[in-house]
């Protein structure tokens, strides 16, 4: 029977030792043979555990959502007992080959500035191979650092028990990763590791498809596609410089690049899951000439590894949020009143905001405060100590909405005010302002 539990933190290291009775089904000598799979993911904000069991009934192992002939389990036992693959050629086996590197570079249309990027990728690939070999035998090996989420607090494990003579126990404990390599197998008083790709795929058909690690048991898709855009690999495992070169090369291939760099300075370009937007080609941009909006963060969302917008799309947004901000003379007055003061726009694709609470907080607040149209552009005001205010503008109303404001010095009238939910501040173009108290829907 399949069992699901969502519970408090339970230590996972040594899970096989903590739950020997559960794994082996030692409820009595008369108990029928049982296959047990425990699938766990633990982190700061989640604890997800599933247990899947198959009980032998005649010549068939029967579970809640699937059945397997005894011959399949016997064949799986033979596979595990003979599986001793080491890490020596694991990169080639998962598909990281010279040919794939070349295809990967063409697929994302990187402008190679010379063979320097070719050489760095080759060097990085060689270093990745050395890392695998160097860390073989440790749960923190290379494969615990690739194909994983950036959340380093998440630790996952799968523990499996196969009945028979001798019984077999196998486990993988790591910081998440495609194929969940390596696997530790224990049977008949022996213990060894395997980097076999056949083993996790064979286990995958037995595991609960809704278990937290089910997608990681088949890493084919990750290594064929996602690996080439995995900022955690290119940024942490191999080096931030490669990620930046890679991202800058992609940015140069987008239509409108020459016009963009005539108006903007690209201070940062990287590919990754950069909160709060989806996986994107992310830019930190600075205006190359004096203007009311000094900088912008632009998330260019990726679809099948490709940017969905080009520079013309951003330049249109740049013109739109600049035109919306310029009539607000109080913004320039605030900038001039203290050191390090600047205004930054936030753009996701072709939307002028990145606030994740737009639907249930910002839009209702905008309407409740009596502003016309919709909030279209999000600006953040910074001083030398950090972010001070969040401002929203729209094309249908000449006023601004401030949803967050922290007091600091008294150089400007804005500095003496404090704003936070459920309060907001409505400001006209001359700086006349009025506080409102609004009630919005709770976050779903």
C-alpha positions as CSV (number, residue, x, y, z in Angstrom):
1,X,0.0,0.0,0.0
2,X,1.1,3.5,-0.7
3,X,1.4,5.9,2.3
4,X,1.8,9.7,2.3
5,X,3.0,11.8,5.2
6,X,3.5,15.5,5.4
7,X,5.2,16.1,8.7
8,X,7.7,18.0,10.8
9,X,11.5,17.8,10.3
10,X,12.7,14.2,10.5
11,X,16.5,13.6,10.2
12,X,17.2,11.8,6.9
13,X,20.8,10.8,7.2
14,X,21.1,7.2,8.2
15,X,17.4,6.8,7.3
16,X,17.9,3.1,6.5
17,X,19.2,2.6,10.1
18,X,16.4,4.6,11.6
19,X,13.6,2.6,9.9
20,X,14.9,-1.0,9.5
21,X,11.6,-2.5,10.5
22,X,9.7,-0.4,8.0
23,X,12.1,-1.1,5.2
24,X,12.4,-4.8,5.8
25,X,8.8,-5.5,6.7
26,X,9.8,-7.5,9.8
27,X,6.4,-7.7,11.2
28,X,6.8,-11.4,11.7
29,X,8.2,-14.4,9.9
30,X,4.9,-15.0,8.2
31,X,4.9,-11.7,6.4
32,X,5.0,-12.0,2.6
33,X,8.0,-10.5,0.8
34,X,7.7,-6.8,0.4
35,X,9.4,-4.1,-1.8
36,X,9.6,-0.8,0.1
37,X,10.5,2.6,-1.4
38,X,10.9,5.7,0.9
39,X,11.1,9.0,-0.9
40,X,11.9,12.1,1.1
41,X,12.6,15.8,0.6
42,X,13.3,18.1,3.6
43,X,14.0,21.8,3.6
44,X,13.4,24.9,5.7
45,X,9.8,25.3,4.7
46,X,8.8,21.8,3.6
47,X,8.9,18.2,4.6
48,X,7.5,15.8,2.0
49,X,7.7,12.0,2.5
50,X,6.1,9.2,0.6
51,X,6.3,5.4,1.2
52,X,5.4,3.0,-1.6
53,X,5.0,-0.8,-0.9
54,X,4.6,-3.8,-3.1
55,X,3.6,-7.1,-1.5
56,X,4.2,-10.4,-3.2
57,X,0.9,-12.2,-4.1
58,X,1.7,-15.4,-5.9
59,X,4.0,-14.4,-8.7
60,X,3.0,-10.7,-8.7
61,X,4.1,-7.8,-6.5
62,X,1.0,-5.8,-5.9
63,X,0.9,-2.1,-4.9
64,X,-1.8,0.6,-4.7
65,X,-1.2,2.0,-8.2
66,X,0.8,-0.6,-10.0
67,X,1.7,-4.3,-10.2
68,X,4.9,-6.0,-11.3
69,X,5.7,-9.6,-12.0
70,X,8.1,-11.3,-9.7
71,X,10.4,-11.7,-12.6
72,X,10.8,-7.9,-12.9
73,X,11.9,-7.6,-9.2
74,X,14.3,-10.6,-9.7
75,X,15.7,-8.9,-12.7
76,X,16.1,-5.7,-10.8
77,X,18.0,-7.6,-8.1
78,X,20.4,-9.1,-10.7
79,X,20.9,-5.6,-12.1
80,X,21.8,-4.1,-8.7
81,X,24.1,-7.0,-7.7
82,X,26.1,-6.6,-10.9
83,X,26.0,-2.8,-11.0
84,X,29.5,-1.5,-10.2
85,X,29.9,1.4,-12.7
86,X,32.4,4.0,-11.5
87,X,32.5,7.7,-12.3
88,X,35.3,7.6,-14.9
89,X,33.1,8.2,-18.0
90,X,29.9,9.3,-16.3
91,X,29.9,12.7,-18.2
92,X,30.0,11.0,-21.5
93,X,27.3,8.6,-20.5
94,X,24.9,11.4,-19.4
95,X,25.6,13.1,-22.7
96,X,28.1,15.9,-22.0
97,X,30.2,15.3,-25.2
98,X,32.1,17.6,-27.5
99,X,29.4,17.3,-30.1
100,X,26.7,18.2,-27.5
101,X,28.7,21.3,-26.5
102,X,28.9,22.4,-30.1
103,X,25.2,21.9,-30.6
104,X,24.4,23.6,-27.3
105,X,26.3,26.7,-28.3
106,X,24.6,26.9,-31.7
107,X,21.1,26.3,-30.1
108,X,21.3,29.4,-27.9
109,X,22.9,31.4,-30.8
110,X,25.9,32.5,-28.8
111,X,28.2,35.0,-30.5
112,X,31.6,33.6,-29.9
113,X,34.0,36.4,-29.6
114,X,36.9,34.1,-30.3
115,X,37.9,30.6,-29.3
116,X,38.3,31.8,-25.7
117,X,34.7,30.7,-24.8
118,X,35.3,27.4,-26.6
119,X,38.4,26.9,-24.5
120,X,36.7,27.9,-21.3
121,X,33.8,25.4,-21.8
122,X,36.3,22.7,-22.6
123,X,38.3,23.5,-19.6
124,X,35.2,23.6,-17.4
125,X,34.0,20.3,-18.8
126,X,37.4,18.7,-17.9
127,X,37.3,20.2,-14.4
128,X,33.8,18.9,-14.0
129,X,35.1,15.4,-14.8
130,X,38.0,15.8,-12.4
131,X,35.5,16.9,-9.7
132,X,33.5,13.8,-10.2
133,X,36.5,11.6,-9.9
134,X,37.9,13.5,-7.0
135,X,34.8,13.4,-5.0
136,X,33.7,9.8,-5.8
137,X,32.5,8.1,-2.7
138,X,31.1,11.2,-1.1
139,X,27.4,12.4,-1.1
140,X,28.7,15.9,-1.9
141,X,30.2,14.8,-5.2
142,X,29.7,16.7,-8.4
143,X,26.3,15.2,-9.0
144,X,24.9,16.7,-5.8
145,X,25.8,20.1,-7.3
146,X,24.2,19.8,-10.8
147,X,20.6,19.3,-11.9
148,X,19.6,20.7,-8.5
149,X,17.6,23.6,-7.2
150,X,19.5,26.7,-6.0
151,X,18.0,26.1,-2.5
152,X,21.0,24.6,-0.7
153,X,18.9,23.9,2.4
154,X,16.9,21.2,0.6
155,X,18.2,17.7,1.1
156,X,16.5,14.7,-0.5
157,X,16.9,10.9,-0.2
158,X,15.4,7.7,-1.6
159,X,15.8,4.4,0.3
160,X,14.8,1.1,-1.3
161,X,14.5,-2.4,0.1
162,X,14.2,-5.5,-2.2
163,X,13.5,-8.8,-0.5
164,X,15.4,-12.0,-1.5
165,X,18.4,-14.0,-0.5
166,X,20.3,-11.9,0.3
167,X,18.0,-8.9,0.7
168,X,19.2,-5.7,-1.0
169,X,19.1,-2.1,0.4
170,X,20.0,0.9,-1.7
171,X,19.9,4.6,-1.1
172,X,20.8,8.0,-2.5
173,X,21.2,11.0,-0.1
174,X,22.2,14.3,-1.6
175,X,21.2,17.9,-2.4
176,X,19.0,16.9,-5.3
177,X,20.2,16.1,-8.7
178,X,19.4,14.5,-12.1
179,X,19.8,10.7,-11.8
180,X,20.5,11.1,-8.1
181,X,24.0,9.7,-8.5
182,X,25.7,7.9,-6.9
183,X,23.6,5.1,-5.5
184,X,24.9,3.1,-2.5
185,X,24.0,-0.6,-2.6
186,X,24.3,-2.9,0.4
187,X,23.7,-6.7,0.2
188,X,25.2,-9.8,1.8
189,X,27.6,-7.8,4.0
190,X,29.0,-5.8,1.1
191,X,28.5,-2.2,0.2
192,X,29.4,-0.3,-3.0
193,X,28.5,2.7,-5.1
194,X,27.3,2.8,-8.6
195,X,27.0,5.6,-11.2
196,X,24.8,3.4,-13.4
197,X,22.1,5.3,-15.3
198,X,20.1,2.1,-15.8
199,X,19.6,1.6,-12.0
200,X,17.6,4.9,-11.3
201,X,15.5,4.4,-14.5
202,X,14.6,0.8,-13.4
203,X,13.7,2.1,-9.9
204,X,11.7,5.0,-11.4
205,X,8.8,2.7,-12.6
206,X,8.4,1.5,-9.0
207,X,8.5,4.9,-7.2
208,X,5.4,6.9,-6.5
209,X,5.1,9.3,-9.5
210,X,3.9,12.0,-7.1
211,X,6.9,11.5,-4.8
212,X,9.3,14.5,-4.4
213,X,12.2,12.9,-6.2
214,X,10.4,11.0,-9.0
215,X,11.4,13.5,-11.7
216,X,15.1,13.2,-10.7
217,X,15.2,9.4,-11.3
218,X,15.4,10.0,-15.1
219,X,17.9,12.7,-15.9
220,X,17.7,12.3,-19.7
221,X,15.8,15.6,-20.3
222,X,18.0,17.6,-17.8
223,X,21.3,16.5,-19.4
224,X,20.0,16.9,-22.9
225,X,18.6,20.4,-22.5
226,X,18.4,22.0,-19.1
227,X,22.0,21.4,-18.2
228,X,23.2,23.9,-20.9
229,X,21.2,26.7,-19.3
230,X,21.7,25.7,-15.6
231,X,23.2,28.8,-14.0
232,X,23.9,26.8,-10.8
233,X,26.3,24.6,-12.8
234,X,27.9,27.3,-14.8
235,X,27.9,29.8,-11.9
236,X,28.7,27.7,-8.8
237,X,30.3,24.4,-9.9
238,X,32.4,25.9,-12.7
239,X,32.6,29.6,-12.2
240,X,30.7,32.8,-12.4
241,X,32.8,34.2,-15.1
242,X,31.7,31.6,-17.6
243,X,28.0,32.2,-16.8
244,X,28.5,35.9,-17.3
245,X,30.3,35.4,-20.6
246,X,27.6,32.9,-21.7
247,X,24.8,35.3,-20.8
248,X,26.5,38.3,-22.4
249,X,27.0,36.4,-25.6
250,X,23.3,35.6,-25.7
251,X,22.4,39.2,-25.0
252,X,24.6,40.3,-28.0
253,X,22.6,38.0,-30.3
254,X,19.3,39.7,-29.5
255,X,17.8,42.1,-32.1
256,X,18.3,45.7,-31.2
257,X,21.5,45.2,-29.3
258,X,23.4,48.0,-31.0
259,X,20.7,50.5,-30.3
260,X,20.4,49.3,-26.7
261,X,24.0,49.8,-25.9
262,X,23.9,53.3,-27.3
263,X,21.5,54.2,-24.5
264,X,22.3,51.7,-21.8
265,X,25.2,50.2,-19.9
266,X,24.9,46.5,-19.2
267,X,26.3,46.1,-15.7
268,X,25.2,42.5,-15.2
269,X,23.9,39.7,-17.4
270,X,23.2,36.2,-16.2
271,X,20.9,33.3,-16.8
272,X,19.1,31.8,-13.8
273,X,16.1,31.5,-11.5
274,X,16.4,35.1,-10.1
275,X,13.5,35.9,-7.8
276,X,10.7,36.7,-8.2
277,X,10.5,36.1,-11.9
278,X,10.7,32.7,-13.7
279,X,13.9,31.4,-15.3
280,X,15.3,34.3,-17.3
281,X,18.1,36.0,-18.9
282,X,18.5,38.7,-16.3
283,X,20.1,42.2,-16.8
284,X,21.1,45.0,-14.5
285,X,21.1,48.0,-16.8
286,X,22.2,51.6,-16.2
287,X,21.3,54.7,-18.2
288,X,24.3,56.0,-20.2
289,X,23.0,59.6,-19.8
290,X,21.2,61.6,-17.2
291,X,17.5,60.7,-16.9
292,X,14.8,60.5,-14.3
293,X,15.1,56.7,-14.1
294,X,18.7,55.8,-13.5
295,X,18.7,52.0,-13.9
296,X,16.5,49.0,-14.5
297,X,16.4,45.3,-13.7
298,X,15.1,43.3,-16.7
299,X,14.1,39.7,-16.6
300,X,13.9,38.3,-20.1
301,X,12.0,35.0,-19.5
302,X,13.3,31.9,-21.2
303,X,11.2,29.4,-23.2
304,X,12.8,26.2,-24.2
305,X,16.1,27.8,-23.3
306,X,15.5,30.8,-25.6
307,X,14.9,34.4,-24.6
308,X,11.3,35.5,-25.3
309,X,12.0,39.2,-25.9
310,X,14.6,41.2,-27.7
311,X,16.2,44.6,-27.0
312,X,13.5,46.4,-29.0
313,X,10.9,45.1,-26.5
314,X,12.9,46.5,-23.6
315,X,13.6,49.8,-25.3
316,X,9.9,50.3,-25.8
317,X,9.3,49.6,-22.0
318,X,12.2,51.9,-21.2
319,X,10.6,54.8,-23.1
320,X,7.2,54.0,-21.5
321,X,8.4,54.1,-17.9
322,X,10.6,57.1,-18.5
323,X,7.7,59.0,-20.0
324,X,5.5,58.0,-17.0
325,X,8.1,59.1,-14.4
326,X,9.4,62.4,-16.0
327,X,6.3,64.6,-15.1
328,X,6.7,63.8,-11.4
329,X,9.1,66.6,-10.4
330,X,9.1,65.4,-6.8
331,X,11.1,62.3,-7.9
332,X,13.9,64.5,-9.2
333,X,13.7,66.7,-6.1
334,X,14.0,63.6,-3.9
335,X,17.1,62.4,-5.9
336,X,18.8,65.8,-5.6
337,X,18.2,66.0,-1.8
338,X,20.7,63.4,-0.7
339,X,23.8,61.3,-1.6
340,X,23.4,58.1,-3.6
341,X,19.7,58.6,-4.4
342,X,18.5,57.0,-7.6
343,X,15.4,55.5,-9.2
344,X,15.3,52.0,-10.6
345,X,12.6,50.3,-12.8
346,X,11.6,46.6,-12.7
347,X,10.6,44.9,-15.9
348,X,9.7,41.3,-16.6
349,X,9.5,40.5,-20.3
350,X,7.2,43.4,-21.5
351,X,5.6,44.0,-18.2
352,X,6.7,47.0,-16.2
353,X,6.7,45.3,-12.8
354,X,8.1,42.3,-11.0
355,X,5.9,42.5,-7.8
356,X,4.6,39.0,-7.1
357,X,1.6,40.4,-5.2
358,X,0.2,42.5,-8.1
359,X,-3.1,40.6,-8.4
360,X,-4.1,40.3,-4.8
361,X,-2.5,43.4,-3.3
362,X,-1.2,46.1,-5.7
363,X,-4.1,46.2,-8.2
364,X,-6.8,46.2,-5.5
365,X,-4.9,48.9,-3.6
366,X,-4.6,51.0,-6.8
367,X,-8.4,50.8,-7.4
368,X,-9.3,51.3,-3.8
369,X,-7.2,54.5,-3.6
370,X,-9.3,55.9,-6.5
371,X,-6.6,55.8,-9.3
372,X,-7.8,55.4,-12.9
373,X,-6.6,52.6,-15.2
374,X,-4.1,50.1,-13.8
375,X,-0.7,50.1,-12.2
376,X,1.8,49.6,-15.1
377,X,5.2,50.5,-14.0
378,X,7.1,49.7,-10.8
379,X,9.9,51.9,-9.5
380,X,12.1,51.5,-6.5
381,X,13.7,54.5,-4.8
382,X,17.2,53.9,-3.4
383,X,19.6,56.0,-1.3
384,X,23.1,55.2,0.0
385,X,21.6,52.9,2.7
386,X,19.3,50.8,0.4
387,X,15.8,50.7,-0.9
388,X,13.5,53.4,0.5
389,X,10.2,53.3,-1.4
390,X,8.2,51.3,-3.9
391,X,6.3,53.5,-6.4
392,X,3.7,52.5,-9.0
393,X,2.7,54.6,-12.1
394,X,0.1,54.2,-14.8
395,X,-0.6,55.8,-18.1
396,X,-4.3,56.5,-17.3
397,X,-3.7,58.5,-14.1
398,X,-1.3,61.4,-13.5
399,X,-0.8,60.4,-9.9
400,X,1.6,57.9,-8.3
401,X,0.9,55.1,-5.7
402,X,3.5,54.4,-3.0
403,X,2.9,51.1,-1.3
404,X,6.1,51.0,0.8
405,X,8.1,53.8,2.3
406,X,10.7,53.9,5.0
407,X,11.6,57.2,6.7
408,X,15.3,58.2,6.8
409,X,16.7,61.7,6.9
410,X,14.6,64.9,6.7
411,X,16.1,66.3,3.5
412,X,12.8,65.9,1.6
413,X,9.2,65.7,2.6
414,X,9.1,62.1,1.5
415,X,11.8,61.2,4.1
416,X,9.6,62.0,7.0
417,X,6.8,59.6,6.0
418,X,6.3,55.9,6.7
419,X,4.0,53.8,4.6
420,X,3.2,50.1,4.8
421,X,0.1,47.9,4.4
422,X,-2.7,48.6,4.9
423,X,-1.8,52.2,4.3
424,X,-0.7,53.7,0.9
425,X,0.3,57.1,-0.3
426,X,-1.2,58.8,-3.4
427,X,1.1,61.6,-4.8
428,X,0.3,64.0,-7.7
429,X,3.0,65.4,-10.0
430,X,3.6,68.4,-7.8
431,X,4.2,66.3,-4.7
432,X,0.8,66.9,-3.1
433,X,0.1,63.7,-1.2
434,X,-2.6,61.9,0.7
435,X,-2.6,58.8,2.8
436,X,-5.2,56.1,2.3
437,X,-6.1,53.0,4.3
438,X,-7.2,50.1,2.2
439,X,-8.1,46.5,2.9
440,X,-7.0,44.0,0.2
441,X,-7.7,40.3,-0.2
442,X,-5.3,37.9,1.7
443,X,-2.7,36.1,-0.4
444,X,-4.2,32.8,-1.7
